[in-house]
Amino acid sequence: MTVRRERNRVRAGRARNPEKEQQEGAQRLVSRRPQSRDRMREERQEQKNPPAGEEKKRLQRKGNRQIVLVAYCFVAVFLGMIGYLVHFMVQDSGRIINNPYNKRQELLAERVIRGDILSADGKVLAHTSTDGSGKDIRTYPFGRVFCHVVGRNTNSMTGLELAQCFPLLTSHSNPLKQLANEFKGKKNQGDTVVTTLDSRLQQTAYDALGSYKGAVVALEPSTGKILAMVSKPDYDPNTVEADWQRLLEDSGEESALLNRATQGQYPPGSTFKLITAIEYIRENPRSYKEYQYQCGGSAVFQGSSMKCYDGEVHGTVDLQSSLAHSCNTSFANLGTTLNLKGLRNLCNGFLFNQKLPVDFEYNKSQFVLKQGADTGEVIQTAIGQGKTMITPLQNGMVSAAIANKGEMMTPYLVDHIENDEGREIESFNPQSCGKPISKKLARKIKNMMKAVITEGTANSLSSLSYSVAGKTGSAEIDSEGTSHAWFVGFAPAENPRIAVSIVVEGAGTGSQYAVPIAREMFREYLGE
Amino acid sequence: MDKQGAVEKLGRWLGNYNAVGVAHTVAVELSKYIIIVLFAIYTWHCFTVFLGRNVERQERIYQRQKKMMFAIHFICSLVLFLNSLEFKILLFYLAQLAFLVFVSRAYPFVYEGMSRTVLNNMLMLLMIGFVMIERLNTAYAVRQMVFAAGICVIGLFIPYMIERFPYFDRFGWFYAIGGLVLLGLVFVIGKEVYGARNWIVIGGFALQPSEFVKIIYVFFAAALLARAADFGNVVKVTVTAAIHVLILVAEKDLGAALIFFVTYLVILYVSSENLLYLLLGLAAGGIASVGAYQLFDHVKVRVAAWQDPWGTIDSQGYQVAQSLFAIGTGGWFGMGLGQGLPGKIPVAESDFIFAAIAEELGVFFAVCVVLVEVSCFVMFVNIALKMTRRFYKLTALGLSVEYIFQTFLTIGGVTKFIPSTGVTLPLVSYGGSSVISTVILFSIIQGMYVLNKEEAEGNDSKARKKQGTRRKSKES
């Protein structure tokens, strides 16, 4: 009965008022369920006793359920598409528009003076001035010192100039000032990118590396801020346009355009023993302290031989002294006991073979050892030779993660962006990129790394007033004994404020060539 | 649109160089936000107008929506004028204004009781198209307006035609033959544009037959399936529909082929009320898509450009990449009309106009455009639900699916949601065939709706009475 009355009311309403029909249609779309239940009840009723004049109604409704279903599907697809578009804007668009093919950069450059790039201590690293003819000139006051990390604006953009191109070409200066500039037909000043780089530390690292090829990276372990990033050989970004042909020809095979700190792939040498040791502790959490090995300077493992550096005999060693003295035979020995799948997972946790969540150019570090590999490859990998490759940045991230109680922080270069008057527009917060090892494990390995300084291969750092933790490495690259000198470590060991990763190409031992650079950097950043 | 030149020109007239620069900046910067707010309110009304039952309130909302449309049109045209300081832009504005006012008054008069939301939306979308095309290429915009005005005037006679000629549903097979002949014509006198052989040129005018066949194709399917949904009939009709689709595939007009395919499936599903048909059809479509991907290189190219436009940015990925640059660089609020570089996107005025809108008027505005298109579709579906005659119901449904699916293909393609298929954004994109066929599509749905209502109210005009009895005898 109620149903019937309802219907009559609807029909009466329709005769009175055509607009109402749409109303009900809209409502039917909005709340289909009760309506359709009603309709089904009506239909059942009608089947039992078809009332006269209802035929038309039934015809009108035939297929309507299907229509509503189709309509819902389309509306859902459109909502999904809008959701996708919003996701694109929030998540991906910033990265995507920063592309040399996006000519809108040039459009912005016509309206905005490219902003400055500053170091964390307020030094200008890149600045644009306008010459008499109205042409913008980009200058780099520090010249070669920051050339890779700051990058260049011409000859295919790189570094921060590329990654921060849009922020640099966006002006957030005072709207009235912008108006006034428009008034005078002048360009507005683009925003300033303030980096995490410490200009003094960078200069120290640059000087300390001297004429060697290689790279230095310094990180703040608790945040992932990149404090310094040096790569040599270098070039002068102020004259790069004039030097371009020579740099491309690269007759001295220097690859000066390459940022070795993030793109150079080196064998990690003995610095990889940190990871081998971590895996050993992980697999033997109770008994690792009882580990002992009798080092005779060389040994043979299932037909593959291994010898310590210069054939030095380390005598009876435990895990800590094996690491402190970088005993190859001992590490080869414990390498043979390791679960290779576990080791691989640990390396993946340290972001080997993975994309890094950074917005500058880099290469992946690689760890390729598989289960069932022959012993020769296993023992080589355990001491950081073999096929493992690591970038200086990645090695710095490993040591920073140990320093930061096992938590790896995403390395980043931009602290904040401010307008021309110094008002902050956007700031960047530290972000974790995983926790490859536990806090306890991090503390255990840190204590062993301290022994490297107090009694081992980096003894020259023990004279500093604070304790340092680290590991040296000498990665052999040919049979003639040429090796890359490595040092990774952090200080102060109790409350780490800086982690460094240093590689000096073809120089010799880490103790001799990389450790002194670390010492200079610690002295600059933390004092004597 | 040389702003500097325009500034100097006005400087010479007024002797005050700076005032223009300021006026321009203020106008462009402020207008951006005003336009977005107005359009957002407009869109909100599209969906909320039916929440209350108060007819006066609805009328007020329709009037308000119209005012907002005129306001947006005025502001956009003002900015376009300030960008170039050319008086012909003012004249063109007045012409557009006259067109919009005329249609907004004449249509409710002819189409008594039509959906006012749909009318407002139609004018809004046409207006956005005018403004954006004018910004990209004034000559195109003039052509677009001429086509739109012409077809809107013709559209005034559509209800009359439907009324005078109520035997529309008796010519199912003629529609099929006519459609196939028109589609086949491009093989004889066709012209290839952007890799698809889907244009014919008659007396200097380039036509896209598929745009018109689209409409009679719905007549064909609706007329034949409205009569009987027995298996034999379904097979015959399906084979004929499949021939349409295959011809379009042969013309490499993938977008149209997809639209025809999906539209037929939906009509078949609703007329048979058999979900099995829909599922079988979708499965067959899926297999056919994979087959097309394997067989045709031009399909592979589109899919590759969709999967990774950055890797192929030099070649096939260029267009999609430029479109995403435009959308991303414009941001939520846009660069401001005339301030971006939509010209960098190939065919920005037509298939990729959505990216141009997003770049200069902002992604917020663009999302509102999507919602307005969806609002039209929802209204169309409501109309289809109301229809009593099967033929009207299926036709209204088929046309609305064609409309919304085409919208989906173009916006999805531009935003890299799906591979780009090269179809226009209805009413907004530049293209005579497209705008004409879409206005016809809108008019037919509205016209049938008006007629259906008159029939339901038992109007005792002779023709209609006769038609009513015939229908009853046939259908009972």
Chai-1 contact restraints between the chains, C-beta under 6 A:
chainA,res_idxA,chainB,res_idxB,connection_type,confidence,min_distance_angstrom,max_distance_angstrom,comment,restraint_id
A,P18,B,G113,contact,1.0,0.0,6.0,A-B,restraint_1
A,E19,B,V55,contact,1.0,0.0,6.0,A-B,restraint_2
A,Q22,B,S115,contact,1.0,0.0,6.0,A-B,restraint_3
A,Q23,B,F50,contact,1.0,0.0,6.0,A-B,restraint_4
A,G25,B,N382,contact,1.0,0.0,6.0,A-B,restraint_5
A,G25,B,L385,contact,1.0,0.0,6.0,A-B,restraint_6
A,A26,B,F50,contact,1.0,0.0,6.0,A-B,restraint_7
A,Q60,B,T388,contact,1.0,0.0,6.0,A-B,restraint_8
A,G63,B,V270,contact,1.0,0.0,6.0,A-B,restraint_9
A,G63,B,E273,contact,1.0,0.0,6.0,A-B,restraint_10
A,N64,B,L385,contact,1.0,0.0,6.0,A-B,restraint_11
A,Q66,B,Y269,contact,1.0,0.0,6.0,A-B,restraint_12
A,Q66,B,V270,contact,1.0,0.0,6.0,A-B,restraint_13
A,Q66,B,E273,contact,1.0,0.0,6.0,A-B,restraint_14
A,I67,B,V270,contact,1.0,0.0,6.0,A-B,restraint_15
A,I67,B,A384,contact,1.0,0.0,6.0,A-B,restraint_16
A,I67,B,L397,contact,1.0,0.0,6.0,A-B,restraint_17
A,V70,B,V266,contact,1.0,0.0,6.0,A-B,restraint_18
A,A71,B,V381,contact,1.0,0.0,6.0,A-B,restraint_19
A,F74,B,I404,contact,1.0,0.0,6.0,A-B,restraint_20
A,F78,B,V374,contact,1.0,0.0,6.0,A-B,restraint_21
A,M81,B,G412,contact,1.0,0.0,6.0,A-B,restraint_22
A,M81,B,F417,contact,1.0,0.0,6.0,A-B,restraint_23
A,I82,B,V367,contact,1.0,0.0,6.0,A-B,restraint_24
A,Y84,B,F417,contact,1.0,0.0,6.0,A-B,restraint_25
A,L85,B,T415,contact,1.0,0.0,6.0,A-B,restraint_26
A,M89,B,V363,contact,1.0,0.0,6.0,A-B,restraint_27
A,S93,B,G328,contact,1.0,0.0,6.0,A-B,restraint_28
A,I96,B,L324,contact,1.0,0.0,6.0,A-B,restraint_29
A,I96,B,G328,contact,1.0,0.0,6.0,A-B,restraint_30
A,I97,B,F325,contact,1.0,0.0,6.0,A-B,restraint_31
A,I97,B,G328,contact,1.0,0.0,6.0,A-B,restraint_32
A,I97,B,T329,contact,1.0,0.0,6.0,A-B,restraint_33
A,Y101,B,I313,contact,1.0,0.0,6.0,A-B,restraint_34
A,N102,B,F325,contact,1.0,0.0,6.0,A-B,restraint_35
A,K103,B,K344,contact,1.0,0.0,6.0,A-B,restraint_36
A,R104,B,T329,contact,1.0,0.0,6.0,A-B,restraint_37
A,R104,B,L341,contact,1.0,0.0,6.0,A-B,restraint_38
A,L107,B,L341,contact,1.0,0.0,6.0,A-B,restraint_39
A,E182,B,G21,contact,1.0,0.0,6.0,A-B,restraint_40
A,E182,B,T25,contact,1.0,0.0,6.0,A-B,restraint_41
A,F183,B,N18,contact,1.0,0.0,6.0,A-B,restraint_42
A,F183,B,G21,contact,1.0,0.0,6.0,A-B,restraint_43
A,F183,B,V22,contact,1.0,0.0,6.0,A-B,restraint_44
